[in-house]
Amino acid sequence: MSALPTAAPQQPVRRTEADLRAALGSVCWSAVAERLSQSVQEPLGLRRLRLEAARRLESLAEGTAPWPDNLRGYRAQMAGNLVQAAVQRAQEVLEVPAVAKASSATAGVAVAGAAEPAEAEACGPEAKQAFPGPDLQAWAQAGLVVAPARLWWQQHPELAAPFVPAEGQGWGWGQAAPGGGEAPGGPGLWSWLHAVLWEDGYVLQVPQGADAGSVLRLPAPAVRPGAWVSHFIRVGEGANLQLVDESLFPLLAGSGRPGPGNPAAGTQIASLAVWMWLGRRAQLDYTSAVAGPGPHAVGRQARLAEGARVGLNLLSLGGRRLEEVRLELEGEVGQSRLTWLVAGREGTLLALHPQVVHRGRHTQSHVVVRTAAGAQAHVDMPAATYIRQGAAGARGYQRLQSLLLSPQAQVEALPGLYIDENDVDAGHAATASQFDEEQLYYLQSRGIPREQAEELLLSGFFAPLLDEWQPASLRERATRLLKDFWQPAPAAGPTGSAASMAKEGL
């Protein structure tokens, strides 16, 4: 495909473990957690999570906890970007240097008064911007509730319980704390940073038995640049929801190419986390895309009760990000399906980590990922399926397929099964290939130019997964995004994508 760019990638800044520890140690994370918790007026359970994450960050900085083994090499470079953004936001919250730690010599010891913030406003006024509402009439007709997280927790603190991990499960999604045994590689640094720093987001409440009936949009929240955003989604017993999360990129409306000039390409958010909790026999279809530079990290977690079913359709186009998906099948006969389409070109550096944990009997999971990597793209994808003791009759499958469009492209797809139960059915597969020269020759012999033939084969590579996307408008939009992604970026101007998005009110 001649349109594929071949420019050399940007050289990332080298960051060592000592650099990252020093950056973490420059802030009193407990003080940050206290101040943000007070500003959100969050319930006790969530406040404890925030404070526990702060203590773990401080133990990493002090060297009393082992450094995550998976933050080496280029992953350390990506983690460095995330840590830098986190420290910057923490300093804004704490009004550095008043509560910063004095020096590396006093690492782990907060400046006097840091743990007791001044009586000034805990969050700056920029954190109090209003959200643009989704189609509230459609939500109301379906019996659903959507509200800014700050207001929701203040008015309904008793509803936070489903989002607080059970005792012994570790914190949140991502990799567990040392000794937790949930996933190899050490603690989830990003999980803890996000737990401390999240400021705003939506709470979506689907009452018991409610059926949305049609696909509903969740638009991007209007937050200050660099915000750390969390969405909390609770689907009640027997309820049904089809949701398109447009927090990072519009999928159901609008047009325009992903890229720095696109204001809807996720450039406003530094980190996004989505918590999903499904009650007994609940169903959730969740679709989301990340395009362009996007945030530094994205994470999604779903916890399923007995008989619940969740389907995640994800699209990742370029950028430099850490992305994690964690599906926890806690009740019996729960089902999950994750389909993930990934595309990378020059400068792309993605660390993707899909995880499924089976705890209930007769649960089922499918993880299907297709990655197309162009020149100089690097995608790292360790997938993990855990079948815990007691999850008899569980079935878990992984299929990771990669298409390398350039000799310089790299995709490291590492499927993994971790099984503690005998009565299970599980399997995984990973393949990597290039364009089939025989197929190209066949198409060219029918008068199709090679460039167009490559485009057809690339489209066919993603088509089996896209065929599952509903409705048709969503499938068509994703197909167009994938096709446009490989074309050279248009020159910036008043008629460019940014102007187009603004004209359409996005």
C-alpha positions, -999 to 999 in steps of 0.1 A, spaced: 0 0 0 19 30 -13 0 54 9 14 39 41 39 64 56 75 54 60 88 83 81 111 76 110 94 75 144 99 102 170 126 92 195 110 90 229 126 103 260 145 77 279 133 73 314 148 50 340 132 35 371 151 61 392 136 89 372 101 76 376 105 70 413 119 105 418 90 120 399 65 101 420 83 111 452 80 148 443 44 149 454 25 140 486 -1 117 471 -20 113 503 -26 150 504 -38 150 468 -62 122 476 -76 139 506 -82 172 488 -98 157 457 -119 133 478 -132 162 498 -140 183 467 -160 154 451 -176 147 485 -174 110 476 -187 82 497 -165 65 523 -158 34 502 -144 54 472 -125 77 495 -108 47 511 -98 34 476 -83 68 467 -63 69 499 -51 33 496 -39 41 460 -21 71 474 -3 50 500 8 25 473 22 53 451 42 66 480 55 32 488 67 29 452 84 62 454 101 54 487 113 20 475 95 0 501 74 -17 473 90 -35 443 89 -16 410 66 -32 384 85 -56 362 65 -47 332 76 -10 332 108 -16 313 121 -3 280 96 16 259 68 8 285 88 29 309 89 57 284 51 56 281 47 54 318 70 84 321 45 105 300 17 94 323 36 101 355 46 135 342 10 144 335 0 130 369 26 150 388 16 182 369 -20 178 379 -11 169 415 9 200 418 -20 221 405 -43 205 431 -18 210 460 -6 244 449 31 235 448 55 242 463 36 246 495 29 209 498 56 195 477 83 173 492 115 193 499 140 171 480 150 136 471 167 135 505 133 137 522 115 113 498 86 97 515 83 125 542 56 151 535 62 187 543 45 198 575 9 206 569 7 187 536 -17 161 550 -40 189 562 -48 210 532 -56 246 537 -92 257 539 -90 270 503 -111 254 476 -98 219 472 -102 219 434 -97 249 411 -126 264 394 -117 247 361 -129 214 376 -164 228 380 -173 231 344 -208 219 333 -212 188 312 -229 190 279 -259 167 283 -266 137 262 -300 133 246 -317 135 280 -352 129 264 -340 95 250 -325 86 283 -356 96 303 -379 77 280 -358 46 285 -360 50 323 -323 57 326 -304 82 346 -272 100 337 -255 126 358 -221 142 365 -203 120 390 -196 148 414 -233 156 419 -243 120 419 -220 109 447 -231 138 468 -267 130 465 -265 91 464 -235 79 484 -252 46 491 -250 36 455 -212 35 454 -210 -1 467 -209 -20 434 -178 0 423 -157 -9 454 -137 -41 449 -145 -69 473 -120 -78 500 -90 -97 487 -96 -88 451 -70 -60 450 -77 -25 437 -96 -19 405 -85 -33 372 -50 -37 359 -23 -56 376 -26 -64 413 -4 -53 442 26 -74 451 14 -107 466 -20 -103 451 -14 -130 425 -40 -115 401 -16 -109 372 21 -112 366 43 -82 363 37 -62 395 13 -35 406 -9 -13 383 9 20 385 -16 37 362 -46 23 382 -33 39 413 -25 72 396 -60 73 382 -76 64 415 -60 93 432 -65 119 404 -99 113 389 -120 144 391 -151 141 369 -171 119 347 -206 104 343 -227 81 365 -251 60 344 -278 42 362 -300 16 344 -329 6 366 -339 -31 371 -356 -45 340 -352 -13 319 -345 -17 281 -330 13 263 -344 -1 231 -319 18 209 -283 27 209 -276 56 232 -246 80 230 -224 92 259 -208 124 246 -174 137 256 -175 155 290 -166 192 290 -136 192 313 -104 212 314 -75 200 293 -55 173 310 -84 160 332 -86 126 347 -121 112 340 -140 82 353 -174 69 341 -194 47 364 -220 25 347 -245 3 366 -269 -19 347 -296 -33 370 -309 -68 371 -325 -79 338 -318 -45 322 -304 -40 287 -282 -12 274 -265 -5 241 -240 23 247 -216 42 224 -190 60 246 -178 90 227 -156 104 254 -125 100 233 -138 101 197 -172 106 180 -185 74 164 -222 79 159 -221 115 147 -198 139 130 -170 135 106 -133 143 104 -100 125 106 -84 114 139 -54 136 146 -41 166 166 -63 190 147 -94 172 157 -108 186 190 -128 155 196 -99 131 193 -94 128 230 -68 156 235 -87 171 264 -84 140 287 -52 128 302 -66 95 315 -100 78 312 -114 49 333 -147 32 328 -162 11 355 -191 -12 345 -212 -33 369 -238 -57 356 -265 -72 378 -281 -106 374 -291 -114 338 -282 -78 327 -269 -71 292 -245 -44 281 -231 -37 246 -204 -11 249 -186 5 219 -157 30 221 -129 44 200 -96 61 206 -80 80 178 -52 105 173 -29 114 202 -56 107 227 -50 103 264 -19 87 280 -40 58 294 -74 42 290 -89 15 311 -122 -3 312 -135 -28 338 -167 -48 338 -179 -70 367 -206 -95 359 -231 -111 382 -250 -144 376 -262 -147 340 -250 -113 329 -236 -107 294 -213 -80 282 -199 -72 247 -171 -47 242 -163 -34 207 -131 -13 208 -112 6 181 -77 20 187 -61 41 159 -25 52 164 -11 73 192 11 64 223 -10 49 250 -15 23 277 -49 6 273 -63 -21 296 -95 -41 296 -105 -63 325 -136 -85 325 -145 -102 358 -171 -130 355 -181 -134 391 -215 -150 388 -225 -183 372 -231 -186 335 -219 -150 328 -206 -143 293 -182 -118 278 -170 -110 244 -142 -85 235 -135 -75 199 -106 -51 195 -95 -35 162 -61 -19 163 -43 1 136 -8 17 139 14 38 116 46 57 121 50 70 157 24 45 171 34 30 204 6 10 220 6 -12 251 -27 -31 252 -36 -55 279 -69 -75 277 -77 -96 308 -105 -119 317 -110 -134 351 -134 -164 355 -147 -169 391 -182 -182 384 -192 -217 372 -200 -223 335 -188 -188 325 -177 -181 289 -153 -155 274 -140 -147 240 -112 -123 233 -106 -115 196 -80 -88 186 -69 -79 151 -40 -56 146 -26 -40 114 7 -23 119 23 0 93 58 14 91 76 19 125 45 10 145 50 -10 177 22 -27 195 26 -48 226 -3 -70 236 0 -95 264 -34 -111 268 -44 -131 299 -74 -153 308 -76 -165 344 -98 -194 354 -99 -195 392 -105 -225 414 -142 -232 416 -150 -219 381 -159 -254 369 -172 -257 334 -157 -223 324 -148 -218 287 -122 -191 277 -107 -184 243 -83 -159 229 -75 -152 192 -49 -126 184 -42 -119 147 -16 -94 134 -11 -80 99 24 -65 93 23 -39 66 60 -30 68 93 -48 76 98 -21 104 64 -29 121 64 -48 153 36 -65 170 42 -86 202 10 -106 207 14 -129 238 -17 -150 246 -18 -165 281 -40 -189 300 -37 -192 338 -59 -221 350 -65 -233 386 -95 -256 378 -96 -290 361 -130 -290 345 -126 -263 319 -123 -257 281 -98 -231 271 -76 -222 242 -56 -195 226 -40 -187 192 -18 -159 179 -8 -154 142 13 -128 124 13 -124 86 20 -100 57 -1 -94 26 -6 -126 7 14 -121 -26 -8 -146 -44 -40 -127 -34 -23 -95 -46 -13 -111 -79 -48 -124 -84 -64 -89 -78 -38 -72 -100 -44 -97 -128 -80 -85 -128 -68 -49 -135 -68 -36 -99 -38 -15 -90 -16 -28 -62 -24 1 -39 -61 -5 -43 -55 -43 -39 -37 -38 -6 -66 -16 6 -91 -43 -3 -71 -69 16 -67 -46 46 -104 -39 46 -111 -77 44 -88 -83 74 -110 -62 97 -144 -69 81 -152 -101 101 -151 -81 134 -168 -50 120 -197 -71 107 -206 -77 144 -210 -39 151 -245 -26 154 -262 -4 141 -251 -2 105 -242 35 108 -217 27 135 -202 -1 114 -199 22 84 -183 50 105 -157 26 119 -150 13 84 -144 48 71 -122 57 100 -100 27 94 -97 35 57 -89 72 63 -64 64 89 -38 51 63 -41 81 40 -17 111 43 -30 138 66 -46 168 48 -31 202 52 -45 222 81 -68 251 72 -101 266 80 -119 239 60 -100 211 77 -114 185 101 -114 208 131 -136 233 113 -158 205 101 -163 192 137 -170 226 150 -196 232 123 -214 201 133 -215 212 170 -191 185 182 
